[in-house]
Amino acid sequence: MRKPRTVARTALAAGTVLVLAACGGNPTSSTSGDDGGSESGPTAAEELYEELAGLSGQERRDRLVELAAEENGLNLYTSMTSDVADAVTEAFSDAFDIDVSVYRAGSETVLQRILQEQDAGFAGNDVVETNATELLALQQEGVMAPCIDQERVDLVPEAGQFDDWTATRFNLFSPSWNTNIISGDMVPTSWEDLADPKYDGQLSMELGDYDWYLTLYGYWQEQGKSDEEINQLFADMVDGAKLVKGHTVQAELMSAGEFGVTASNYTYIVQRAKADGAPVEVEPLVDPVIARPNGGSCMKTAENPATAMLFMDWMLTEGQDVIVEEQLTPAIDESGSLDGVSIIPVDTDALLNESDKWSAEYDELLSGGEVIAD
């Protein structure tokens, strides 16, 4: 059985030297050596965020642009897919003539790199933009600094309110299928359908989706199902399932006919594949759709704090248009894309306080499945 995905800083620190050797950005960058400033007072970046917190509107934008011009670009760590990251950073760079250095990887790898660099006293990134699961772990470590006044941002209710970071977009979980393999009565219309033996050998589950698992588990409890019934439903899903690491890889394999149905892929990945001609579908969406906020924050140790603050401001204004253009679900939904869609947000309280428990349970659940891509 695979190890539970927990944040173990002592284990992560062992790889620090290797990580720093591969780091981009300024090799002379360093923190104040005080674990993000928590023991010796605020960092220079935190002081700037506090200084500018009272500004709003055009006054705030003008001041941030002025200060950013005196800095050295932006170092962004993100788990956006490469095409989305390119679209976002190019639009930001074009708007302000700012160079952006991007480290892009899976969300777990982004988390590990940040923790390793923080332990080593290396200020590698100014901004992080990734999944709620990893942002909540970083929040517990106290390395981020809120640089957005969330009371002034018109986020949709599902985005939630978090101490150290702000939602910028959503990943929506819903079943999807290969239309060359699945049609008619085989198309799933409920989450319970995925436990049907007719999907044995055709259903794929993603190895890291314990946030989806814990939220669906809680939803079924609220609907009156017993733990025994819920556990049996999940066990029946895994029976005959093909397990894959990574939602993009999962969509590619489904498009190629390696299996017919995915349990919990991101809707935008499937919709983008469909737009590119792949024989895949995600609509009609299974009710309810499970939504996990993704977001971003400035770092306490940012070497370019005004640029970091400008980027986060931009992500929640003009950047939302780029998110929509890239077929993602924005956190500020002026277009009404979520209207009429029944949504339950991922249980972020459970992610924050019980992640070890749910990660271990999900790993145990999947231990009997067939891993075809890890």
One Martini backbone bead per residue (centre of mass of N, CA, C, O) as a GRO file, in nm:
protein
  374
    1MET     BB    1   0.098   0.034   0.020
    2ARG     BB    2   0.073   0.353   0.009
    3LYS     BB    3   0.155   0.639   0.133
    4PRO     BB    4   0.047   0.887   0.292
    5ARG     BB    5  -0.042   1.227   0.231
    6THR     BB    6   0.190   1.399   0.410
    7VAL     BB    7   0.333   1.649   0.613
    8ALA     BB    8   0.693   1.602   0.630
    9ARG     BB    9   0.954   1.799   0.707
   10THR     BB   10   1.189   1.606   0.770
   11ALA     BB   11   1.177   1.454   0.499
   12LEU     BB   12   1.197   1.698   0.306
   13ALA     BB   13   1.477   1.816   0.400
   14ALA     BB   14   1.661   1.595   0.265
   15GLY     BB   15   1.611   1.745  -0.036
   16THR     BB   16   1.727   2.038  -0.042
   17VAL     BB   17   1.989   2.038  -0.207
   18LEU     BB   18   1.863   1.938  -0.472
   19VAL     BB   19   1.658   2.163  -0.507
   20LEU     BB   20   1.849   2.415  -0.500
   21ALA     BB   21   2.012   2.324  -0.752
   22ALA     BB   22   1.730   2.356  -0.937
   23CYS     BB   23   1.676   2.642  -0.899
   24GLY     BB   24   1.537   2.918  -0.976
   25GLY     BB   25   1.638   3.222  -0.999
   26ASN     BB   26   1.788   3.372  -0.731
   27PRO     BB   27   2.071   3.239  -0.572
   28THR     BB   28   2.082   3.484  -0.339
   29SER     BB   29   1.838   3.419  -0.206
   30SER     BB   30   1.682   3.515   0.114
   31THR     BB   31   1.599   3.498   0.420
   32SER     BB   32   1.592   3.601   0.763
   33GLY     BB   33   1.599   3.325   0.939
   34ASP     BB   34   1.271   3.320   1.083
   35ASP     BB   35   1.033   3.161   0.975
   36GLY     BB   36   0.884   3.413   0.827
   37GLY     BB   37   0.891   3.615   1.099
   38SER     BB   38   0.748   3.501   1.369
   39GLU     BB   39   0.989   3.582   1.587
   40SER     BB   40   1.110   3.886   1.456
   41GLY     BB   41   0.885   3.971   1.295
   42PRO     BB   42   0.818   4.124   1.024
   43THR     BB   43   0.861   4.132   0.712
   44ALA     BB   44   0.907   4.325   0.443
   45ALA     BB   45   0.661   4.216   0.295
   46GLU     BB   46   0.451   4.252   0.522
   47GLU     BB   47   0.485   4.557   0.547
   48LEU     BB   48   0.382   4.619   0.263
   49TYR     BB   49   0.102   4.492   0.281
   50GLU     BB   50   0.014   4.676   0.515
   51GLU     BB   51   0.060   4.953   0.381
   52LEU     BB   52  -0.148   4.874   0.123
   53ALA     BB   53  -0.428   4.779   0.245
   54GLY     BB   54  -0.588   5.067   0.232
   55LEU     BB   55  -0.591   5.040  -0.061
   56SER     BB   56  -0.782   5.120  -0.364
   57GLY     BB   57  -0.819   5.077  -0.671
   58GLN     BB   58  -0.637   5.293  -0.858
   59GLU     BB   59  -0.442   5.363  -0.632
   60ARG     BB   60  -0.337   5.079  -0.589
   61ARG     BB   61  -0.245   5.014  -0.874
   62ASP     BB   62  -0.043   5.246  -0.913
   63ARG     BB   63   0.142   5.174  -0.673
   64LEU     BB   64   0.216   4.886  -0.762
   65VAL     BB   65   0.340   4.959  -1.034
   66GLU     BB   66   0.560   5.142  -0.921
   67LEU     BB   67   0.698   4.927  -0.736
   68ALA     BB   68   0.741   4.697  -0.946
   69ALA     BB   69   0.949   4.861  -1.123
   70GLU     BB   70   1.174   4.816  -0.877
   71GLU     BB   71   1.177   4.524  -0.943
   72ASN     BB   72   1.244   4.155  -1.040
   73GLY     BB   73   0.976   4.053  -1.089
   74LEU     BB   74   0.835   3.710  -1.103
   75ASN     BB   75   0.785   3.431  -0.873
   76LEU     BB   76   0.614   3.139  -0.980
   77TYR     BB   77   0.414   2.892  -0.819
   78THR     BB   78   0.251   2.612  -0.998
   79SER     BB   79  -0.034   2.378  -1.101
   80MET     BB   80  -0.090   2.456  -1.358
   81THR     BB   81  -0.125   2.407  -1.655
   82SER     BB   82   0.081   2.499  -1.902
   83ASP     BB   83  -0.128   2.654  -2.078
   84VAL     BB   84  -0.246   2.826  -1.851
   85ALA     BB   85   0.014   2.950  -1.744
   86ASP     BB   86   0.085   3.091  -2.007
   87ALA     BB   87  -0.166   3.269  -2.033
   88VAL     BB   88  -0.141   3.417  -1.764
   89THR     BB   89   0.156   3.527  -1.779
   90GLU     BB   90   0.132   3.674  -2.050
   91ALA     BB   91  -0.092   3.872  -1.967
   92PHE     BB   92   0.060   4.001  -1.732
   93SER     BB   93   0.314   4.089  -1.884
   94ASP     BB   94   0.167   4.267  -2.096
   95ALA     BB   95   0.028   4.467  -1.891
   96PHE     BB   96   0.334   4.536  -1.719
   97ASP     BB   97   0.617   4.454  -1.812
   98ILE     BB   98   0.671   4.159  -1.672
   99ASP     BB   99   0.871   3.926  -1.555
  100VAL     BB  100   0.818   3.562  -1.557
  101SER     BB  101   0.886   3.305  -1.327
  102VAL     BB  102   0.825   2.950  -1.372
  103TYR     BB  103   0.702   2.696  -1.155
  104ARG     BB  104   0.589   2.375  -1.275
  105ALA     BB  105   0.366   2.146  -1.102
  106GLY     BB  106   0.255   1.949  -0.901
  107SER     BB  107   0.111   2.016  -0.605
  108GLU     BB  108   0.298   1.843  -0.426
  109THR     BB  109   0.565   1.955  -0.541
  110VAL     BB  110   0.520   2.247  -0.470
  111LEU     BB  111   0.504   2.206  -0.169
  112GLN     BB  112   0.781   2.075  -0.125
  113ARG     BB  113   0.955   2.305  -0.232
  114ILE     BB  114   0.869   2.523  -0.035
  115LEU     BB  115   0.949   2.376   0.228
  116GLN     BB  116   1.244   2.337   0.160
  117GLU     BB  117   1.316   2.637   0.119
  118GLN     BB  118   1.229   2.738   0.395
  119ASP     BB  119   1.422   2.557   0.559
  120ALA     BB  120   1.680   2.690   0.392
  121GLY     BB  121   1.635   3.006   0.345
  122PHE     BB  122   1.472   3.023   0.058
  123ALA     BB  123   1.352   3.268  -0.179
  124GLY     BB  124   1.184   3.145  -0.447
  125ASN     BB  125   0.891   3.274  -0.398
  126ASP     BB  126   0.619   3.511  -0.424
  127VAL     BB  127   0.408   3.302  -0.546
  128VAL     BB  128   0.113   3.098  -0.498
  129GLU     BB  129  -0.064   2.852  -0.723
  130THR     BB  130  -0.316   2.622  -0.606
  131ASN     BB  131  -0.440   2.392  -0.415
  132ALA     BB  132  -0.613   2.364  -0.129
  133THR     BB  133  -0.458   2.140   0.009
  134GLU     BB  134  -0.176   2.289  -0.004
  135LEU     BB  135  -0.261   2.564   0.116
  136LEU     BB  136  -0.338   2.449   0.394
  137ALA     BB  137  -0.055   2.350   0.459
  138LEU     BB  138   0.081   2.630   0.437
  139GLN     BB  139  -0.090   2.762   0.655
  140GLN     BB  140   0.019   2.585   0.888
  141GLU     BB  141   0.324   2.693   0.836
  142GLY     BB  142   0.331   3.018   0.794
  143VAL     BB  143   0.436   3.136   0.479
  144MET     BB  144   0.199   3.315   0.431
  145ALA     BB  145   0.049   3.631   0.305
  146PRO     BB  146  -0.201   3.834   0.320
  147CYS     BB  147  -0.294   4.051   0.013
  148ILE     BB  148  -0.612   4.026   0.045
  149ASP     BB  149  -0.929   4.174   0.061
  150GLN     BB  150  -1.202   3.970   0.084
  151GLU     BB  151  -1.428   4.188   0.133
  152ARG     BB  152  -1.369   4.319  -0.173
  153VAL     BB  153  -1.441   4.035  -0.291
  154ASP     BB  154  -1.665   3.871  -0.531
  155LEU     BB  155  -1.716   3.584  -0.425
  156VAL     BB  156  -1.824   3.293  -0.436
  157PRO     BB  157  -1.940   3.094  -0.189
  158GLU     BB  158  -1.758   2.834  -0.265
  159ALA     BB  159  -1.475   2.974  -0.203
  160GLY     BB  160  -1.453   3.101   0.055
  161GLN     BB  161  -1.263   3.157   0.368
  162PHE     BB  162  -0.919   3.243   0.425
  163ASP     BB  163  -0.649   3.344   0.598
  164ASP     BB  164  -0.390   3.315   0.357
  165TRP     BB  165  -0.601   3.281   0.114
  166THR     BB  166  -0.731   3.296  -0.234
  167ALA     BB  167  -0.959   3.240  -0.451
  168THR     BB  168  -0.949   3.191  -0.830
  169ARG     BB  169  -1.063   2.890  -0.863
  170PHE     BB  170  -1.193   2.583  -1.007
  171ASN     BB  171  -1.249   2.241  -0.941
  172LEU     BB  172  -1.451   2.007  -1.113
  173PHE     BB  173  -1.625   1.721  -1.016
  174SER     BB  174  -1.687   1.464  -1.269
  175PRO     BB  175  -1.799   1.251  -1.466
  176SER     BB  176  -1.653   1.074  -1.749
  177TRP     BB  177  -1.641   0.992  -2.115
  178ASN     BB  178  -1.622   0.766  -2.380
  179THR     BB  179  -1.815   0.778  -2.673
  180ASN     BB  180  -1.708   0.500  -2.804
  181ILE     BB  181  -1.798   0.327  -2.531
  182ILE     BB  182  -2.011   0.532  -2.406
  183SER     BB  183  -2.370   0.480  -2.398
  184GLY     BB  184  -2.663   0.546  -2.297
  185ASP     BB  185  -2.701   0.346  -2.017
  186MET     BB  186  -2.381   0.394  -1.953
  187VAL     BB  187  -2.434   0.667  -1.861
  188PRO     BB  188  -2.375   0.851  -1.597
  189THR     BB  189  -2.622   0.996  -1.339
  190SER     BB  190  -2.460   0.903  -1.080
  191TRP     BB  191  -2.253   0.821  -0.827
  192GLU     BB  192  -2.367   0.532  -0.781
  193ASP     BB  193  -2.316   0.414  -1.066
  194LEU     BB  194  -2.001   0.354  -1.025
  195ALA     BB  195  -2.077   0.070  -0.865
  196ASP     BB  196  -2.139  -0.074  -1.111
  197PRO     BB  197  -2.043  -0.371  -1.268
  198LYS     BB  198  -2.046  -0.250  -1.568
  199TYR     BB  199  -1.754  -0.092  -1.496
  200ASP     BB  200  -1.576  -0.317  -1.510
  201GLY     BB  201  -1.273  -0.210  -1.663
  202GLN     BB  202  -1.386   0.112  -1.718
  203LEU     BB  203  -1.289   0.239  -1.450
  204SER     BB  204  -1.145   0.543  -1.325
  205MET     BB  205  -0.905   0.638  -1.072
  206GLU     BB  206  -0.757   0.876  -0.866
  207LEU     BB  207  -0.489   0.873  -0.641
  208GLY     BB  208  -0.543   1.190  -0.505
  209ASP     BB  209  -0.881   1.207  -0.446
  210TYR     BB  210  -0.954   1.265  -0.127
  211ASP     BB  211  -1.134   1.519  -0.148
  212TRP     BB  212  -1.360   1.383  -0.301
  213TYR     BB  213  -1.412   1.148  -0.108
  214LEU     BB  214  -1.485   1.308   0.156
  215THR     BB  215  -1.722   1.467   0.026
  216LEU     BB  216  -1.898   1.232  -0.072
  217TYR     BB  217  -1.922   1.097   0.198
  218GLY     BB  218  -2.068   1.336   0.340
  219TYR     BB  219  -2.308   1.352   0.148
  220TRP     BB  220  -2.417   1.065   0.199
  221GLN     BB  221  -2.469   1.107   0.495
  222GLU     BB  222  -2.678   1.341   0.455
  223GLN     BB  223  -2.867   1.130   0.283
  224GLY     BB  224  -2.864   0.856   0.491
  225LYS     BB  225  -2.620   0.694   0.477
  226SER     BB  226  -2.430   0.451   0.571
  227ASP     BB  227  -2.116   0.350   0.619
  228GLU     BB  228  -2.157   0.075   0.492
  229GLU     BB  229  -2.276   0.176   0.224
  230ILE     BB  230  -2.043   0.360   0.142
  231ASN     BB  231  -1.812   0.154   0.147
  232GLN     BB  232  -1.941  -0.025  -0.071
  233LEU     BB  233  -1.944   0.173  -0.303
  234PHE     BB  234  -1.637   0.216  -0.314
  235ALA     BB  235  -1.557  -0.080  -0.344
  236ASP     BB  236  -1.710  -0.119  -0.616
  237MET     BB  237  -1.542   0.080  -0.773
  238VAL     BB  238  -1.257  -0.056  -0.734
  239ASP     BB  239  -1.371  -0.294  -0.862
  240GLY     BB  240  -1.193  -0.293  -1.162
  241ALA     BB  241  -1.013  -0.058  -1.143
  242LYS     BB  242  -0.825   0.215  -1.286
  243LEU     BB  243  -0.522   0.361  -1.186
  244VAL     BB  244  -0.438   0.717  -1.174
  245LYS     BB  245  -0.189   0.968  -1.215
  246GLY     BB  246  -0.349   1.226  -1.311
  247HIS     BB  247  -0.576   1.408  -1.498
  248THR     BB  248  -0.444   1.437  -1.774
  249VAL     BB  249  -0.370   1.142  -1.813
  250GLN     BB  250  -0.654   1.034  -1.781
  251ALA     BB  251  -0.773   1.178  -2.031
  252GLU     BB  252  -0.582   1.052  -2.238
  253LEU     BB  253  -0.658   0.753  -2.186
  254MET     BB  254  -0.958   0.783  -2.244
  255SER     BB  255  -0.926   0.889  -2.536
  256ALA     BB  256  -0.766   0.611  -2.615
  257GLY     BB  257  -0.938   0.362  -2.463
  258GLU     BB  258  -0.841   0.238  -2.178
  259PHE     BB  259  -1.117   0.364  -2.088
  260GLY     BB  260  -1.456   0.488  -2.031
  261VAL     BB  261  -1.433   0.598  -1.719
  262THR     BB  262  -1.439   0.872  -1.492
  263ALA     BB  263  -1.499   0.972  -1.169
  264SER     BB  264  -1.294   1.265  -1.104
  265ASN     BB  265  -1.258   1.468  -1.310
  266TYR     BB  266  -1.191   1.755  -1.458
  267THR     BB  267  -1.394   1.933  -1.656
  268TYR     BB  268  -1.192   2.113  -1.818
  269ILE     BB  269  -1.018   1.886  -1.937
  270VAL     BB  270  -1.245   1.754  -2.099
  271GLN     BB  271  -1.339   2.004  -2.260
  272ARG     BB  272  -1.066   2.051  -2.401
  273ALA     BB  273  -1.048   1.776  -2.538
  274LYS     BB  274  -1.307   1.806  -2.700
  275ALA     BB  275  -1.219   2.066  -2.857
  276ASP     BB  276  -0.972   1.881  -2.985
  277GLY     BB  277  -1.146   1.593  -3.066
  278ALA     BB  278  -1.216   1.421  -2.844
  279PRO     BB  279  -1.407   1.127  -2.728
  280VAL     BB  280  -1.555   1.327  -2.499
  281GLU     BB  281  -1.751   1.355  -2.182
  282VAL     BB  282  -1.952   1.554  -1.910
  283GLU     BB  283  -2.233   1.582  -2.042
  284PRO     BB  284  -2.422   1.556  -1.809
  285LEU     BB  285  -2.397   1.649  -1.502
  286VAL     BB  286  -2.348   1.531  -1.202
  287ASP     BB  287  -2.556   1.515  -0.920
  288PRO     BB  288  -2.340   1.671  -0.761
  289VAL     BB  289  -2.100   1.897  -0.786
  290ILE     BB  290  -1.757   1.904  -0.710
  291ALA     BB  291  -1.587   2.177  -0.539
  292ARG     BB  292  -1.252   2.310  -0.567
  293PRO     BB  293  -1.054   2.538  -0.446
  294ASN     BB  294  -0.836   2.757  -0.595
  295GLY     BB  295  -0.522   2.943  -0.529
  296GLY     BB  296  -0.362   3.231  -0.362
  297SER     BB  297  -0.037   3.382  -0.256
  298CYS     BB  298   0.168   3.546  -0.069
  299MET     BB  299   0.486   3.579   0.059
  300LYS     BB  300   0.676   3.652   0.333
  301THR     BB  301   0.958   3.614   0.142
  302ALA     BB  302   0.929   3.810  -0.072
  303GLU     BB  303   1.131   3.986  -0.312
  304ASN     BB  304   0.844   4.079  -0.477
  305PRO     BB  305   0.581   4.209  -0.327
  306ALA     BB  306   0.438   4.404  -0.524
  307THR     BB  307   0.415   4.198  -0.755
  308ALA     BB  308   0.254   3.993  -0.598
  309MET     BB  309   0.013   4.179  -0.536
  310LEU     BB  310  -0.052   4.247  -0.830
  311PHE     BB  311  -0.113   3.960  -0.922
  312MET     BB  312  -0.349   3.902  -0.729
  313ASP     BB  313  -0.523   4.133  -0.821
  314TRP     BB  314  -0.534   4.046  -1.119
  315MET     BB  315  -0.656   3.758  -1.078
  316LEU     BB  316  -0.929   3.920  -0.951
  317THR     BB  317  -0.974   4.044  -1.243
  318GLU     BB  318  -0.848   4.012  -1.537
  319GLY     BB  319  -0.774   3.707  -1.480
  320GLN     BB  320  -1.066   3.593  -1.498
  321ASP     BB  321  -1.083   3.608  -1.807
  322VAL     BB  322  -0.863   3.399  -1.859
  323ILE     BB  323  -0.994   3.165  -1.716
  324VAL     BB  324  -1.239   3.154  -1.904
  325GLU     BB  325  -1.085   3.121  -2.175
  326GLU     BB  326  -0.959   2.839  -2.046
  327GLN     BB  327  -1.220   2.681  -1.918
  328LEU     BB  328  -1.249   2.781  -1.639
  329THR     BB  329  -1.350   2.835  -1.302
  330PRO     BB  330  -1.437   3.109  -1.146
  331ALA     BB  331  -1.449   3.296  -0.841
  332ILE     BB  332  -1.565   3.526  -1.032
  333ASP     BB  333  -1.908   3.502  -1.153
  334GLU     BB  334  -2.024   3.707  -1.395
  335SER     BB  335  -2.143   3.486  -1.611
  336GLY     BB  336  -2.296   3.238  -1.464
  337SER     BB  337  -2.169   2.935  -1.486
  338LEU     BB  338  -2.316   2.823  -1.202
  339ASP     BB  339  -2.587   2.840  -1.294
  340GLY     BB  340  -2.788   2.556  -1.219
  341VAL     BB  341  -2.563   2.426  -1.041
  342SER     BB  342  -2.505   2.163  -0.836
  343ILE     BB  343  -2.315   2.236  -0.537
  344ILE     BB  344  -2.030   2.099  -0.359
  345PRO     BB  345  -1.796   2.167  -0.145
  346VAL     BB  346  -1.515   2.110  -0.031
  347ASP     BB  347  -1.400   1.993   0.278
  348THR     BB  348  -1.180   2.205   0.427
  349ASP     BB  349  -1.184   2.121   0.723
  350ALA     BB  350  -1.092   1.831   0.670
  351LEU     BB  351  -0.832   1.905   0.523
  352LEU     BB  352  -0.706   2.061   0.767
  353ASN     BB  353  -0.775   1.838   1.020
  354GLU     BB  354  -0.802   1.531   0.835
  355SER     BB  355  -0.593   1.442   0.611
  356ASP     BB  356  -0.461   1.184   0.714
  357LYS     BB  357  -0.712   1.013   0.738
  358TRP     BB  358  -0.822   1.039   0.437
  359SER     BB  359  -0.567   0.953   0.291
  360ALA     BB  360  -0.544   0.671   0.418
  361GLU     BB  361  -0.824   0.566   0.334
  362TYR     BB  362  -0.783   0.599   0.029
  363ASP     BB  363  -0.536   0.420   0.002
  364GLU     BB  364  -0.676   0.167   0.111
  365LEU     BB  365  -0.900   0.150  -0.098
  366LEU     BB  366  -0.686   0.139  -0.356
  367SER     BB  367  -0.504  -0.120  -0.297
  368GLY     BB  368  -0.691  -0.317  -0.497
  369GLY     BB  369  -0.602  -0.182  -0.744
  370GLU     BB  370  -0.508  -0.091  -1.080
  371VAL     BB  371  -0.206   0.031  -1.178
  372ILE     BB  372  -0.133   0.224  -1.493
  373ALA     BB  373  -0.054   0.524  -1.364
  374ASP     BB  374   0.224   0.686  -1.156
   0.00000   0.00000   0.00000
